[in-house]
Amino acid sequence: MSRVLIIESSARQQDSVSRQLTRDFIEQWRAAHPDDEITVRDLAVTPVPHLDAHLLGGWMKPQAQRSAAERDALARSNELTDELLAADVLVMAAPMYNFTIPSTLKAWLDHVLRAGITFKYTPTGPQGLLTGKRAIVLTARGGIHAGATSDHQEPYLRQVMAFIGIHDVNFIHAEGLNMSGDFHEKGLNQAKAKLAAVA
Ligand SMILES: Cc1cc2nc3c(=O)[nH]c(=O)nc-3n(C[C@H](O)[C@H](O)[C@H](O)COP(=O)(O)O)c2cc1C
């Protein structure tokens, strides 16, 4: 039995393509792995707080020296990190907003990139601690960006995942969704075909 953690970040619900991809993913994953446990964290419905002075202060102190506000902030943050630590497969659904990931997803990443828990500093540099996990990233984009300098999603997320020790990362891009002609349909169908192979 594996644990799958799905992170949703589209601000849209009904018409969201990235959410459509996660729905397809869940259906196909459940068919192939009926015993797996799937958890969905929806950052648009329940956004995580931005980093603040309480959390950063709390991170640096031993428990006994933390204020009540620091303990609360840390407990909320630990919940997110624990959820990631427990997962075998991480699925991040990310619309492209202004060439990169939604700020809600960035806020989540700011919580889970935790020194001493998901990575550590060594004499030879940082070392990722999340070994043995894989990640799948489902993006939805109005234009076409794969392989171009305008893509600030894939290179960034690859770097972040590698930093915490996740090197097995598959990207599935649904692109050209807001372009005229048959780009939307083509982009979606191509992404769905790739998804079927990965899930
Ligand atoms: C605020 C905002 C910014 C966007 N920025 C970009 C962009 O930089 N590049 C792009 O190709 N599409 C951009 N889009 C289009 C979305 O990526 C596209 O509509 C995608 O389908 C959104 O994901 P969703 O369908 O899961 O909501 C933007 C959309 C919004 C709402």
The ligand as a Gaussian input file, in Angstrom:
#p B3LYP/6-31G(d) Opt

LIG

0 1
 C       -4.014000      35.117000     -13.156000
 C       -3.702000      34.265000     -14.356000
 C       -2.446000      34.321000     -14.920000
 C       -2.144000      33.518000     -16.015000
 N       -0.874000      33.553000     -16.526000
 C       -0.562000      32.762000     -17.578000
 C        0.760000      32.751000     -18.111000
 O        1.663000      33.434000     -17.640000
 N        1.022000      31.934000     -19.148000
 C        0.072000      31.127000     -19.699000
 O        0.364000      30.388000     -20.641000
 N       -1.196000      31.101000     -19.197000
 C       -1.527000      31.896000     -18.166000
 N       -2.791000      31.865000     -17.642000
 C       -3.766000      30.902000     -18.217000
 C       -3.858000      29.657000     -17.342000
 O       -2.598000      29.039000     -17.184000
 C       -4.826000      28.663000     -17.953000
 O       -6.100000      29.270000     -18.014000
 C       -4.917000      27.365000     -17.169000
 O       -5.873000      26.540000     -17.781000
 C       -5.283000      27.620000     -15.710000
 O       -5.331000      26.399000     -14.984000
 P       -6.734000      25.782000     -14.515000
 O       -7.496000      25.494000     -15.805000
 O       -6.385000      24.538000     -13.794000
 O       -7.433000      26.792000     -13.680000
 C       -3.119000      32.664000     -16.567000
 C       -4.401000      32.625000     -15.984000
 C       -4.690000      33.418000     -14.903000
 C       -6.064000      33.332000     -14.288000

